[in-house]
């Protein structure tokens, strides 16, 4: 029997995709674009009921990507899909 391939649909008009498109034009930001693209791919796997390809790497990448944007937050709760733990980071 043939293998059924899954298709990840991307809305080019979504504000996140538009932002990533602009960012991708800067060589300095390509690493961040790749990180977010990977997170979006892994998120789509989770939405479909699958686990991330590498749950620990996904969790680490999620924390690395979100942390810089959280300067104004007092508490961040990140759900670790692999370990099913809550990590609470309090603003110092």
N, C-alpha and C positions, 0 to 999 in steps of 0.2 A: 504494500500500500504506500501511496505517496505521502510525503511529509507536508503538513500544512504550515505555511509560513505566516507569522503574524506581521501586521503592518502597523507601524507607529505613524499616525497622522499628525501633522504639524500645521497649526493655523498661522499662516504668515502675517496675519493682521493682529495677532495677539501682542500686547505691549511688551511682554518678556522677549518674544522672538524678535520684535523690532529692535529692542535694546541690544540683544545679542548680535544682531546683524551689524549695528553701528559699531559695537565694541570689536567685532572681528576684523575691522579695517585697521586696527592699531596692533602692531606687532607686540607691543608691551602688554596688551590685554588678552592675547590669544590663549594663554594658559588658563585664565579665568573663564573664558568662553568655553574651553574644553571641559573644565570642571563642571560648569553649569549644565552643559550638554549631557555629560555623563550622569549627573544627578537626575535630569529630566528622563533620560532613558531608563534608569533604575526605578524611578518613580512610576513610570508607565508599566514596568513589570509588576510592581506591587499592586497597582490598581487592577491589573488583570489576574491577581491572585497568586502570582509567582513571588519567589524570594529574589532579592537582589543577587546579581552574579557572584559578588563577594560581599556578604553582609557587613563584615567588619570594616572593609575598605569604604563601603558606602557610608557607614555611620561616621567614620573619621572624616571623610570628605564633606559630609553634610555639616559637621561641626566646624571644620576649617572654613567653609564657605559662609556659613551664617554668622560666626562669631564677630568678624570685623564690622558687620552692620548692626550690631546689638549694643552699641555704646549707650543708647538712651534707655535700654530695657533694664529693669531691676532683677528679673528672674527669667532664665531660659530653661525650658524643659524640652529635652530632646529624647525621643523614643528610639531606643536601640532595637532594631528589628531582629538582630541576631541573638542578643542576650535577653531580650524582653525586660530590660531594665530602664528605669528613668534616671536620667542624669540631671541633677539640678545645679546650675551654675549661678551663684549669687554675685551680683555686681559688688566689687570691692570698694 
